Amino acid sequence: MLRFSQERQIEWHYIAPAKPTQNAFIESFNARLRDELLNETLFTSLAQARAVLAAWKDDYNNARPHSALGNLTPTEYAKRNALGPQRDGTLRYAEGSAPRPVASPSPLGSYSTGTLSIAG
């Protein structure tokens, strides 16, 4: 990743030590995953880890309401708030990645120095 960013002259920013609020969404998700699954499960094989994580992900996205989403599941929230077929189709993509880009590439490129500046 660092080589990729250097080759394209993209400035790389790390989260400062002891500053998890700089990336609060993923920190919250990581804490939940750790507390609910990783700290409670002794994995005996890679296959078992994959199966258990897949079941947890399915529950997290499809069965469990989230208060931050108005007590909807992430899947329900995305369906109600999708701007078009792209977002809805992306969420159901079996491999977990978008089948096509979510946003069009910038017509001017993204090599300017201010493109990825992060406040804070």
N, C-alpha and C positions, 0 to 999 in steps of 0.2 A: 504494500500500500504506500509506503514511504517513497519507494522508487517511482511508482506511478505518479504520485503527486509532484515529485521533483522533476520528472521528465516533462510534465505539463506546466511547470512553474505555478503550482497551486500551493498556497501556504497551508501547512498542517497545524492544527491546534489540538492540544491534549486537554483533557479535563484536569484542572489543577488539583493537586492532592488536597484532600479534606474539603472538596467543593462539589459534592454530588448533585447539588441543585443546578449545576451547569448542564446537567442532562437528567433532569428529575424523572421523566417518563420511563426511561430504561432502567434507572436505579430502582424505581418502584416495582417494575416488572421483575427485575432480577431478584429483589428481596422476596417477592411473593413466590416465585419459582423455587428459590432456595428454601424458604420456610415450609412451603406446602409439599414439596416433592423431594428435592435433593437431600435435605437434612433427614428425611424420614425413610429413605429408600437405600438399601444396600444392593447395588447392581451386581449381578453375577456374570453378565455377558453383555457384549455390545448389542446383541439382538434384543435382549430384555430391556436394556436402557432405551433403545429406539421405540419399542412397543409401549413402555410406560410413559415416555415423553410424548408420544403421539396421542395417547389416551388423555393425558393431562392437557395438551394443547387443544384437543377437541372439546373437552369440558370447558376450558377457559374461554374459548371463542364461541361455542354454540349452546352451552347449557347454563352458564353462570351469568346472572345479571351484574353489571358494574354500575355502582352509584355515580361515577363520573360521566356515565353515558345515559343518565336518566333512567337507571335500572333496566336497561336493555342489554342484551348480549352484544358483543362486538359485531357479530354477523347481522343481527337485527338492526343495529344502529347504522351500519354501512348500507344496508338495503334501503333504509328510510332516507338516508342523506346522500346517496349516490348521485353524482351529477349526470350520469349516463351509464351506458353499458360497460364502460371501461372498469370502473371501480368494482361493480358487482361481479364482473367476470374475473377480475384479478383475485378477489377474495376466494373464489371457488376453484382457482387453478390448483390442481392436485399437487404439483411440485413445490408450491409455496412461493413462486415468483411470478411476476407479471409476464404474460405471454407477449406483450408488446410494451413499448415505453408508455409511462403514465403521462409524461409531459413531452411536448415537442422540443427538439434541441433548439438552443438559442441561435437565431440567424446570424448574430454577431460573434458567436463563439463565447467561450467562458474563460479566456486566458487573461483577462484584466486582473490587476492586483486586488481590487476590491470585491471580487466576486464572492469569495467565501469568508469575508471578515465576520467575526463573531463578537458580539458585544459582551462585556462582562468581565 
